[in-house]
Amino acid sequence: MAVYLVIQDVISDSQLFEQYAQCVKPIIQRYGSRMITVSSLDIAPAQQTIVFECPSREDAVKLWNCDEYTTVRNSQVTPAPLQAMIVEGNLLA
């Protein structure tokens, strides 16, 4: 069964978000995960939803808590609080 790490944030700088996306790619790959969707940045500030598909709940938690991802996540400073959740199931089946 797949596990999804769903992150919502307000992103007002599309260039900063592109840097984030490039930085997290090798990190999530090390945890056997992949970024499967990102909502569009049609308006600014935009509610951004990022979904990572992870092999297990344990891997999703490890990814969220790893030092490398925490550093990248914290560099994306926004005034709105970031929200994250883990969703289990075959959402894409």
N, C-alpha and C positions, 0 to 999 in steps of 0.2 A: 504494500500500500504506500502510495506517495504521500509526502508531507510537504506542505507549502508554508514558507515564511513570508507573510504579507506585511509590508511596511508602508505606512502612509505618512507623508510629510508635505509641507508647503515649500515648493521650490520656486524662487523668484528669479534665479539666475541660471539660464539654460547652459551656459558654458561651465559653470561650477558643477552642474549635474552631470554633464558629459565627462568631466574629470573624475567624478565619483564613479560613474559607470565603468570607466577604463581601469580605475584603481581596484574596484571590487572583483572584477572578472577573475584574475588569478587566485584571489583569496577564496572565492566561493568554489572554484574548481578544485582546490585542495581538499575541500570538504565533500567532494563528490556531488556538488550542487550546480545548478545553472539558473541564470536569470531567464525567466520565461516570458515575462511581460512587464511593460512600463507604460503607464498612461501618458497621453500626449501633453505637451506644454503649450496648449493653445492660448492660454491667458496667463497673465502674471499678476500677482502670485498665483500659482496653480497648485491644486491639490494633486499630489503625485502619488501614485500607487505602484509599488514595485513588488513583484512576486518572484521568489526563489523556489525552485523545486529541489527538495532535499531527499536523500535516500531514507532518512529516518528522523523521528522526533529528536533523538539524541544528537544527530548531526546538525539539525537546525539550531538547537540550543548551543552546541559547541561553536557553530559559525557566529551566532549572535554575540556570544561572550568572548570570542577570541580577541586577543590584543590588537591584531592587525585590522580587523573589521571595526572594532571599537574606535580606533584612531581615525579611520576613514569616515566613519559615521559621525563622529564628533567634530570633524572638520567642516561638515555641512551645517553651519550655524544658521538657524532660522528662528524667528520670534515665536513661532507656533510649536507646541509640543509634538514630538514624533510619536506615532503609535505603531505598535507591532503586535502581530498575533501569529500563532501556529495553527494551521488548518490541516487536519488529516483526512485523507480520502482520495479517490480517483476523480478529481475535478475535471480532468481533461479527457476522460474516457468517453 
